[in-house]
């Protein structure tokens, strides 16, 4: 089974990259399922119903998120309308939405997708390690193929989770920093790992935002408007080869494809 995971989609440029580049990636790699992190897909912060619909129309199967998922408050009104739009499982139970989902491929094989958020340098929410064990036990009743999106700041927290879940899930994939790391590997017990899958959006930027805006913020420390940049658009992520029966990963490959503008 081939699964493509797309790193954080940033605004309109990121959505354009998905729309124009995804079909050839799916066809060229015989991809069975596409998962993408969408928490920055609407103007760089949060998601709207229209953006979610656009991403599904671009043939993404499951959308994960993170700490910015609630930046557009309207998401709380519609998140439960979409089975395959998940938010971090370690949010309080009172938060709308759910943290994991089971989705079938065209071949009928089920894939579990689990979304978690880190706590180091981020909000002090429930423990992602404890939440992971609970959600995995539920997903394991239907499938051994489980993909974890750990949306976190600290590489140490993400790496520790990878080791903690090695052999229990098919992949532990970091998101949030928007910088693709070169530490992709299959851990000893069969779990694919990468600290950050990267960013899908404009690279003539500071992690997706216009350079001048960010430089001004660092120089003055005065809050200003963060607008999504426009140029040097790329799609980044990973493609995993996973045994559909055992759930063990055979390989994880980084991808970074530039859009011709």
C-alpha positions as CSV (number, residue, x, y, z in Angstrom):
1,X,0.0,0.0,0.0
2,X,1.3,3.5,-0.9
3,X,0.2,6.4,1.2
4,X,1.1,10.1,0.4
5,X,1.2,12.5,3.3
6,X,1.3,16.2,2.4
7,X,3.0,18.7,4.7
8,X,1.2,21.8,6.0
9,X,-0.7,23.5,3.2
10,X,-0.3,27.2,3.3
11,X,-3.0,29.5,2.0
12,X,-4.0,29.8,-1.7
13,X,-0.5,29.0,-3.1
14,X,-0.5,25.7,-1.2
15,X,-4.0,24.8,-2.4
16,X,-2.9,25.6,-5.9
17,X,0.1,23.3,-5.5
18,X,-2.1,20.5,-4.4
19,X,-4.6,21.0,-7.2
20,X,-1.9,21.1,-10.0
21,X,0.7,18.7,-8.7
22,X,-1.2,16.0,-6.8
23,X,-2.7,14.1,-9.8
24,X,0.7,13.4,-11.3
25,X,2.1,12.3,-7.9
26,X,-0.7,10.0,-7.3
27,X,-0.5,8.4,-10.7
28,X,3.3,8.3,-10.8
29,X,3.6,6.6,-7.4
30,X,0.5,4.4,-7.5
31,X,-0.8,6.1,-4.4
32,X,-3.7,4.4,-2.6
33,X,-4.5,7.2,-0.1
34,X,-3.7,10.9,0.3
35,X,-3.5,12.6,3.7
36,X,-2.7,16.3,4.2
37,X,-2.4,18.7,7.1
38,X,-4.8,21.6,6.4
39,X,-4.6,23.8,9.4
40,X,-3.0,26.7,7.6
41,X,-4.9,26.3,4.3
42,X,-7.2,29.4,4.7
43,X,-5.1,32.6,4.3
44,X,-2.3,30.9,6.4
45,X,-4.4,30.4,9.5
46,X,-7.2,27.8,10.0
47,X,-9.7,26.5,7.6
48,X,-13.1,27.4,6.2
49,X,-15.8,25.1,4.8
50,X,-15.0,26.4,1.3
51,X,-11.3,25.5,1.7
52,X,-12.1,22.0,3.1
53,X,-14.4,21.4,0.1
54,X,-11.7,22.6,-2.3
55,X,-9.1,20.2,-0.8
56,X,-11.5,17.3,-1.0
57,X,-12.2,18.2,-4.6
58,X,-8.4,18.0,-5.2
59,X,-8.6,14.3,-4.2
60,X,-7.3,14.5,-0.7
61,X,-8.8,11.6,1.3
62,X,-8.1,12.7,4.9
63,X,-7.4,16.2,6.4
64,X,-5.4,16.5,9.6
65,X,-4.8,19.8,11.5
66,X,-3.2,21.2,14.7
67,X,-3.0,24.2,17.0
68,X,-4.3,26.6,14.3
69,X,-7.4,24.6,13.4
70,X,-9.6,26.9,15.5
71,X,-8.2,30.2,14.1
72,X,-11.2,30.5,11.9
73,X,-14.0,30.2,14.6
74,X,-16.5,28.9,12.1
75,X,-14.7,25.6,11.9
76,X,-16.3,24.6,15.2
77,X,-19.7,24.9,13.5
78,X,-18.9,22.5,10.6
79,X,-16.0,20.2,11.7
80,X,-18.5,17.4,12.7
81,X,-20.0,17.5,9.1
82,X,-16.8,15.9,7.7
83,X,-15.8,12.5,8.9
84,X,-12.3,12.7,7.5
85,X,-11.4,16.1,8.9
86,X,-9.7,15.5,12.2
87,X,-8.3,17.7,15.0
88,X,-5.8,16.7,17.7
89,X,-7.1,13.8,19.8
90,X,-5.6,15.3,22.9
91,X,-7.8,18.3,22.9
92,X,-10.4,18.4,25.7
93,X,-13.4,16.1,25.0
94,X,-15.7,19.2,24.9
95,X,-14.0,20.5,21.7
96,X,-16.0,19.6,18.6
97,X,-14.6,17.1,16.1
98,X,-12.7,14.0,16.6
99,X,-9.0,13.0,16.8
100,X,-8.9,9.9,14.6
101,X,-10.7,8.3,11.6
102,X,-10.8,5.0,9.8
103,X,-10.9,5.4,6.0
104,X,-11.0,2.7,3.3
105,X,-8.8,2.7,0.2
106,X,-10.2,1.9,-3.2
107,X,-9.0,-1.6,-2.7
108,X,-11.1,-1.9,0.5
109,X,-8.1,-1.8,3.0
110,X,-8.8,0.4,6.0
111,X,-6.3,3.0,7.1
112,X,-6.4,4.6,10.6
113,X,-5.4,8.3,10.8
114,X,-4.6,9.8,14.2
115,X,-3.9,13.5,14.8
116,X,-2.0,14.7,17.9
117,X,-0.6,18.0,19.1
118,X,2.6,18.5,21.1
119,X,2.9,20.4,24.4
120,X,6.5,21.6,24.4
121,X,6.4,25.4,23.6
122,X,2.7,24.9,22.8
123,X,-0.6,24.9,24.7
124,X,-0.7,22.8,27.8
125,X,-3.3,20.3,26.6
126,X,-3.7,16.6,27.4
127,X,-0.7,14.3,27.0
128,X,-0.3,13.2,23.4
129,X,1.5,10.0,24.5
130,X,-1.5,8.9,26.6
131,X,-4.0,10.0,24.0
132,X,-2.2,8.0,21.4
133,X,-2.4,4.7,23.2
134,X,-6.1,5.2,23.7
135,X,-6.9,6.0,20.1
136,X,-4.6,3.3,18.7
137,X,-6.4,0.6,20.8
138,X,-9.6,1.7,19.1
139,X,-8.2,1.8,15.6
140,X,-6.4,-1.6,16.0
141,X,-9.8,-3.3,16.2
142,X,-10.2,-2.6,12.4
143,X,-6.7,-2.1,10.9
144,X,-3.0,-2.5,11.5
145,X,-2.3,0.4,9.1
146,X,-2.2,3.6,11.3
147,X,-0.7,7.0,10.4
148,X,0.0,9.5,13.1
149,X,0.3,13.2,12.5
150,X,2.1,14.7,15.5
151,X,1.7,18.5,15.2
152,X,4.5,19.8,17.5
153,X,7.2,22.3,17.9
154,X,10.0,20.3,19.5
155,X,11.8,17.6,17.5
156,X,12.6,15.8,20.8
157,X,8.9,15.4,21.6
158,X,8.2,14.1,18.1
159,X,11.1,11.7,18.1
160,X,10.2,10.4,21.5
161,X,6.7,9.7,20.3
162,X,8.2,7.9,17.3
163,X,10.2,5.5,19.5
164,X,7.2,5.2,21.9
165,X,4.9,4.0,19.1
166,X,7.5,2.0,17.1
167,X,5.8,-1.3,16.1
168,X,2.4,-0.1,17.1
169,X,1.7,2.2,14.2
170,X,2.8,2.4,10.5
171,X,4.1,6.0,10.7
172,X,4.7,8.9,13.0
173,X,5.0,12.0,10.9
174,X,5.8,15.4,12.3
175,X,4.2,18.6,11.2
176,X,4.0,22.3,12.3
177,X,7.5,23.8,11.7
178,X,7.1,24.1,7.9
179,X,10.7,22.9,7.4
180,X,11.2,19.5,6.0
181,X,13.7,17.4,7.9
182,X,16.1,14.9,6.4
183,X,15.7,12.3,9.1
184,X,13.2,10.1,7.4
185,X,13.7,6.4,8.4
186,X,11.9,3.2,9.2
187,X,12.4,2.5,12.9
188,X,13.5,-1.1,14.0
189,X,10.0,-2.4,14.6
190,X,8.5,-1.1,11.4
191,X,7.3,2.4,12.0
192,X,8.1,5.1,9.4
193,X,9.3,8.4,10.9
194,X,10.1,11.9,10.0
195,X,10.4,15.0,12.3
196,X,8.7,17.3,9.9
197,X,7.1,16.4,6.5
198,X,7.6,20.0,5.3
199,X,5.4,22.7,3.8
200,X,3.2,23.0,0.8
201,X,3.1,26.6,-0.3
202,X,5.4,29.6,-1.1
203,X,9.1,29.2,-0.3
204,X,10.1,32.8,-1.2
205,X,9.0,33.5,2.4
206,X,9.6,32.9,6.0
207,X,7.7,29.6,6.6
208,X,5.0,30.7,4.2
209,X,4.6,34.4,5.2
210,X,5.9,37.4,3.3
211,X,9.6,38.0,4.2
212,X,9.4,41.7,4.8
213,X,6.5,41.3,7.3
214,X,8.4,38.8,9.4
215,X,11.7,40.8,9.3
216,X,9.8,43.9,10.4
217,X,8.2,41.9,13.3
218,X,11.7,40.8,14.5
219,X,13.1,44.3,14.2
220,X,10.3,46.1,16.0
221,X,8.5,43.5,18.1
222,X,5.3,45.3,17.1
223,X,2.4,43.0,16.0
224,X,1.6,43.3,12.3
225,X,-0.5,41.5,9.7
226,X,0.9,38.2,8.5
227,X,0.1,37.7,4.8
228,X,0.8,34.6,2.8
229,X,3.7,35.0,0.3
230,X,3.1,34.1,-3.4
231,X,6.3,32.9,-5.1
232,X,8.4,29.7,-5.4
233,X,5.5,27.3,-4.7
234,X,6.4,23.7,-3.8
235,X,4.6,20.6,-2.6
236,X,6.4,18.7,0.1
237,X,5.6,15.6,2.0
238,X,6.4,11.9,2.2
239,X,5.4,8.7,0.4
240,X,5.3,5.5,2.4
241,X,5.2,1.9,1.3
242,X,3.3,0.0,3.9
243,X,2.3,-3.7,4.2
244,X,-1.5,-3.7,4.2
245,X,-1.8,-6.7,6.5
246,X,0.9,-6.2,9.1
247,X,0.9,-2.4,9.0
248,X,4.7,-2.4,8.9
249,X,6.4,0.3,6.8
250,X,8.8,-0.9,4.2
251,X,10.0,2.6,3.2
252,X,9.5,6.3,3.6
253,X,10.6,8.8,0.9
254,X,10.7,12.6,1.1
255,X,9.2,14.5,-1.8
256,X,9.6,18.2,-2.8
257,X,8.1,19.2,-6.1
258,X,8.2,22.7,-7.5
259,X,5.3,24.2,-9.3
260,X,6.0,25.9,-12.6
261,X,4.6,29.4,-12.2
